[in-house]
Structure formats: C-alpha cells, structure tokens
Amino acid sequence: MPGDFSLGELALRFGVELRGDPQLRVRRVATLAHAGDGDLAFLANSRYRRGLPETRATAVLVTAEDAPACPGAALVTRDPYGVYARIATLLYPTPAAVPGVHPSAVVAAGARVAPSATVGAGAVIESGAEIEAHVLVGPGCVVGAARIGEGTRLGPRVAVYDGVRIGRRCIVHAGAVLGADGFGFAPGSGGWIKVPQVGGVTIGDDVEIGANTTVDRGAIDDTVIEDGVKLDNQIQVGHNVSIGAHTAIAACTGISGSTRIGRRCLIGGMVGFAGHLTIADDVVVTGMTLVSASIREPGSYSSGMPAVETRAWRRMVAHLRRFADKERR
C-alpha cells in the first residue's frame, strides 16, 4: 500500500523548499492533468507549464522559475524529476518478501541459500549456487552454479547460468537470461564448428536488467556489466561485451561481441553496435543509430533517416542512386 507523508516531512527529508501548508499530506503520485486531493505531481520540463495552473494536485515538484504558476503547494527544487523519483520510492515501497523456500521449489543439496532469502514457487537452485541474504528468487527461476548478491531480486522465470556473478541490490526482470552461450562458431569444411564459451558474466551492484534481456557469457574472459548500469527490456548483450558504470541503454539495442561501452553513456532504443568497438565515456547515441566504428570522444552521435512520406522517400532513393552512378562515371 502507498505511504502517507506530510509536505513538511518531505521538504525536510529531501532538502527542498516548501511553499505551502506543511501539514498537507500526500499519498499517491499522479500527472498534472489527473491529480487530485492527496496526489503529488511534478513539472520537470517548462514546455508543459500550460498544465500547471489547472492542476488539482495537493502539491507539485517544480523549479523556482515555474513555482509562481503553481495553484497549490509547491516543493521547489532544481531537480523536480530526481526528487520525484525519490519521493515516489518512499510512497510506494517494495513489498517485503517472506523468507523461506516454497514447497514446490527444488534446492540442490550442494546449493547455499541464506536463511533470509526467498525462493519462489517452482524455482530450481542447482548445486554450487550461492544465494546471499535477503535475495528474492521469483517463481520459475533457474539458478545454476552462480552467485546472487545480497538484496538482489530476480523476477519470474529468470535463467541464471553457471559462472554468473550478480552483485548487491540488483533487479532482474522476468524472462531475462544471464550467461547463455555467446554466438561463437568457426567455419569448417563440413559446416560450422561451435566454439566453447568458457567465460562467465560479472554484474556489479545496483544494476537493473529489463524483461527478456539476454547477457551472453564470455568466450574466454567474462562479459562485464559495471555498477549502476540500467538495461531496458529486450536488449542483446553479446559475449565479452563490457558496459561501464552508470550507463543506461534503452530497449531492443543489440551489442555485438567484444564491444566496450564507457561509463555514463546514454544509448537510445534499437541502436546496433558492431563488434570489437570502443565507445568513450559520456557518449549519447540516439535511437536507431548504427554504430559501425569506435567513438573516441564524448558527445552525441546519430545516424539513420527519419520517416518521410513514401513518394518522397522513393525520390530520395532515386537521387542517391543517380549520385552513385555519377560518382562511378
């Protein structure tokens, strides 16, 4: 159930300026348009200020520039969205798991499960697994000879293969697969020869991995995801990829093997990385970009063609073909 806090408590706890009655209380979060009594809203982008004067929220998180337009109480901060995230976490705490192993779960005799951990219905914990304190293993998970760090939560049907090490306080959402074989094959006279994938996967602390995302094990050395990385749903991380601390990657991105992505990068959705690349720290790659060469300097990078009307697109392609013909001549 959501919490219930006074504006005075929130202002003190999060170090923001309160303009309004400190005794007013909020219980939920809502958008400016749909907020009502007891709701907290936020305005992080002044382009949407037009919705502020009409809001019925009990309080709104705003910058000092936008605060005069707020019709009710205002919590004033330079970072409305960041403070909103912290207050929302307070209002909607993660439900506490009940320690213990569900009767339908299977735990091998050679596995080590901390007494404070929770193992859900139908989960399988294989020999050699180490499940540390306050870990939640969701229903239907399969955990091989892997280590799951303290306070980490695995959603339903997560598969963790042998040789995977997950840090503390991580969140792995439903259907993710960590440590499956990388795509390694050598051409032979009679077809493809599978290359054994003998590395593992090392995941740092405070990492979040989205639903149905896959992180392949290394071919020889480990695939590495450093502290604080955030991966969206349906991302493919190839073998021996390294992702630097606090990088965030949006859905449907594919990262080919042995690519190294730096720290604090922001990667848009459906980006494709060729293999064996190096991406510098603090790089932004916009959605649907094809990255085919290393990026050595921080900055924002893009490729691809935005959608246009079909006939215009066909004309553009025709011009490109004529240009190629002229270049050949």
PENOR-V856032 format. One record per residue. N is the residue number from 0. RES is the residue in one letter. SS is DSSP state (helix for helix, strand for strand, loop for the rest). OMEGA is omega in whole degrees, 0 to 359 (999 if undefined). BURIAL is # if it has 16 or more other C-alpha atoms within 10 Angstrom, else .. Layout:
((N	RES	SS	OMEGA	BURIAL) (N	RES	SS	OMEGA	BURIAL))
This chain:
((0	M	loop	178	.) (1	P	loop	176	.) (2	G	loop	183	.) (3	D	loop	186	.) (4	F	strand	176	#) (5	S	strand	178	.) (6	L	helix	177	#) (7	G	helix	177	#) (8	E	helix	183	.) (9	L	helix	180	#) (10	A	helix	180	#) (11	L	helix	184	.) (12	R	helix	187	.) (13	F	helix	173	.) (14	G	loop	179	.) (15	V	loop	178	#) (16	E	strand	178	#) (17	L	strand	171	#) (18	R	strand	183	#) (19	G	loop	184	.) (20	D	loop	181	.) (21	P	loop	181	.) (22	Q	loop	177	.) (23	L	loop	184	#) (24	R	strand	175	#) (25	V	strand	183	#) (26	R	loop	186	#) (27	R	strand	169	#) (28	V	strand	181	#) (29	A	loop	175	.) (30	T	loop	178	#) (31	L	loop	186	#) (32	A	loop	187	.) (33	H	loop	182	.) (34	A	loop	176	#) (35	G	loop	181	#) (36	D	loop	180	.) (37	G	loop	182	#) (38	D	strand	173	#) (39	L	strand	177	#) (40	A	strand	178	#) (41	F	strand	174	#) (42	L	loop	182	#) (43	A	loop	183	#) (44	N	loop	184	.) (45	S	helix	177	.) (46	R	helix	180	.) (47	Y	helix	183	.) (48	R	helix	182	#) (49	R	helix	179	.) (50	G	helix	184	.) (51	L	loop	184	#) (52	P	loop	183	.) (53	E	loop	185	.) (54	T	loop	178	#) (55	R	loop	179	#) (56	A	loop	174	#) (57	T	loop	179	#) (58	A	strand	179	#) (59	V	strand	171	#) (60	L	strand	185	#) (61	V	strand	170	#) (62	T	loop	178	#) (63	A	helix	181	.) (64	E	helix	183	.) (65	D	helix	186	#) (66	A	helix	181	#) (67	P	loop	180	.) (68	A	loop	183	.) (69	C	loop	184	#) (70	P	loop	180	#) (71	G	loop	179	#) (72	A	strand	180	#) (73	A	strand	169	#) (74	L	strand	193	#) (75	V	strand	183	#) (76	T	loop	176	#) (77	R	loop	185	.) (78	D	loop	183	.) (79	P	helix	184	#) (80	Y	helix	179	#) (81	G	helix	178	.) (82	V	helix	176	#) (83	Y	helix	181	#) (84	A	helix	181	.) (85	R	helix	179	.) (86	I	helix	178	#) (87	A	helix	177	#) (88	T	helix	178	.) (89	L	helix	181	#) (90	L	helix	183	#) (91	Y	loop	182	.) (92	P	loop	176	.) (93	T	loop	180	.) (94	P	loop	179	.) (95	A	loop	177	.) (96	A	loop	178	#) (97	V	loop	181	.) (98	P	loop	176	#) (99	G	strand	181	.) (100	V	strand	180	#) (101	H	loop	182	.) (102	P	loop	182	.) (103	S	loop	178	.) (104	A	loop	179	#) (105	V	strand	180	#) (106	V	strand	182	#) (107	A	loop	181	.) (108	A	loop	181	.) (109	G	loop	178	.) (110	A	loop	176	#) (111	R	strand	181	#) (112	V	strand	180	#) (113	A	loop	180	#) (114	P	loop	181	.) (115	S	loop	180	#) (116	A	loop	178	#) (117	T	strand	178	#) (118	V	strand	188	#) (119	G	loop	183	#) (120	A	loop	175	#) (121	G	loop	179	#) (122	A	loop	178	#) (123	V	strand	177	#) (124	I	strand	187	#) (125	E	loop	181	#) (126	S	loop	181	#) (127	G	loop	178	#) (128	A	loop	175	#) (129	E	strand	181	#) (130	I	strand	187	#) (131	E	loop	188	#) (132	A	loop	172	#) (133	H	loop	174	#) (134	V	loop	173	#) (135	L	strand	174	#) (136	V	strand	188	#) (137	G	loop	181	#) (138	P	loop	174	#) (139	G	loop	178	#) (140	C	loop	171	#) (141	V	strand	181	#) (142	V	strand	178	#) (143	G	loop	179	#) (144	A	loop	185	#) (145	A	loop	177	#) (146	R	strand	180	#) (147	I	strand	187	#) (148	G	loop	185	#) (149	E	loop	174	#) (150	G	loop	179	#) (151	T	loop	181	#) (152	R	strand	175	#) (153	L	strand	177	#) (154	G	loop	181	#) (155	P	loop	170	#) (156	R	loop	172	#) (157	V	loop	177	#) (158	A	strand	179	#) (159	V	strand	184	#) (160	Y	loop	175	#) (161	D	loop	173	#) (162	G	loop	178	#) (163	V	strand	176	#) (164	R	strand	181	#) (165	I	strand	182	#) (166	G	loop	185	#) (167	R	loop	171	#) (168	R	loop	177	#) (169	C	loop	174	#) (170	I	strand	178	#) (171	V	strand	188	#) (172	H	loop	190	#) (173	A	loop	172	#) (174	G	loop	179	#) (175	A	loop	179	#) (176	V	strand	183	#) (177	L	strand	174	#) (178	G	strand	172	#) (179	A	strand	181	#) (180	D	loop	171	#) (181	G	loop	184	#) (182	F	loop	184	#) (183	G	loop	180	#) (184	F	strand	176	.) (185	A	strand	179	.) (186	P	strand	177	.) (187	G	strand	183	.) (188	S	loop	181	.) (189	G	loop	182	.) (190	G	strand	184	.) (191	W	strand	176	.) (192	I	strand	181	.) (193	K	strand	177	.) (194	V	loop	180	.) (195	P	loop	180	.) (196	Q	loop	190	#) (197	V	loop	175	.) (198	G	loop	178	#) (199	G	loop	175	#) (200	V	strand	177	#) (201	T	strand	182	#) (202	I	strand	183	#) (203	G	loop	180	#) (204	D	loop	172	#) (205	D	loop	177	#) (206	V	loop	173	#) (207	E	strand	183	#) (208	I	strand	188	#) (209	G	loop	183	#) (210	A	loop	176	#) (211	N	loop	172	#) (212	T	loop	182	#) (213	T	strand	177	#) (214	V	strand	184	#) (215	D	strand	175	#) (216	R	loop	180	#) (217	G	loop	177	#) (218	A	loop	176	#) (219	I	loop	173	.) (220	D	loop	183	.) (221	D	loop	159	#) (222	T	strand	189	#) (223	V	strand	172	#) (224	I	strand	188	#) (225	E	loop	185	#) (226	D	loop	170	#) (227	G	loop	179	#) (228	V	loop	178	#) (229	K	strand	179	#) (230	L	strand	180	#) (231	D	loop	180	#) (232	N	loop	169	#) (233	Q	loop	174	#) (234	I	loop	175	#) (235	Q	strand	176	#) (236	V	strand	185	#) (237	G	loop	184	#) (238	H	loop	178	#) (239	N	loop	171	#) (240	V	loop	173	#) (241	S	strand	180	#) (242	I	strand	185	#) (243	G	loop	186	#) (244	A	loop	172	#) (245	H	loop	171	#) (246	T	loop	179	#) (247	A	strand	185	#) (248	I	strand	183	#) (249	A	loop	193	#) (250	A	loop	171	#) (251	C	loop	174	#) (252	T	loop	177	#) (253	G	strand	183	#) (254	I	strand	182	#) (255	S	loop	189	#) (256	G	loop	174	#) (257	S	loop	173	#) (258	T	loop	180	#) (259	R	strand	179	#) (260	I	strand	186	#) (261	G	loop	182	#) (262	R	loop	174	#) (263	R	loop	176	#) (264	C	loop	176	#) (265	L	strand	185	#) (266	I	strand	181	#) (267	G	loop	182	#) (268	G	loop	175	#) (269	M	loop	174	#) (270	V	loop	177	#) (271	G	strand	177	#) (272	F	strand	170	#) (273	A	loop	184	#) (274	G	loop	172	#) (275	H	loop	178	#) (276	L	loop	173	#) (277	T	strand	180	#) (278	I	strand	184	#) (279	A	loop	172	#) (280	D	loop	171	#) (281	D	loop	177	#) (282	V	strand	172	#) (283	V	strand	177	#) (284	V	strand	184	#) (285	T	loop	188	#) (286	G	loop	176	#) (287	M	loop	177	#) (288	T	loop	171	#) (289	L	strand	179	#) (290	V	strand	185	#) (291	S	loop	178	.) (292	A	loop	180	.) (293	S	loop	177	#) (294	I	strand	189	#) (295	R	loop	185	.) (296	E	loop	175	.) (297	P	loop	179	.) (298	G	strand	181	.) (299	S	strand	185	.) (300	Y	strand	183	.) (301	S	loop	168	.) (302	S	loop	180	.) (303	G	loop	184	.) (304	M	loop	176	.) (305	P	loop	182	.) (306	A	loop	175	.) (307	V	loop	178	.) (308	E	loop	191	.) (309	T	helix	182	.) (310	R	helix	177	.) (311	A	helix	178	.) (312	W	helix	180	.) (313	R	helix	177	.) (314	R	helix	180	.) (315	M	helix	179	.) (316	V	helix	178	.) (317	A	helix	177	.) (318	H	helix	179	.) (319	L	helix	179	.) (320	R	helix	179	.) (321	R	helix	178	.) (322	F	helix	178	.) (323	A	helix	178	.) (324	D	helix	179	.) (325	K	helix	180	.) (326	E	helix	178	.) (327	R	helix	180	.) (328	R	loop	999	.))
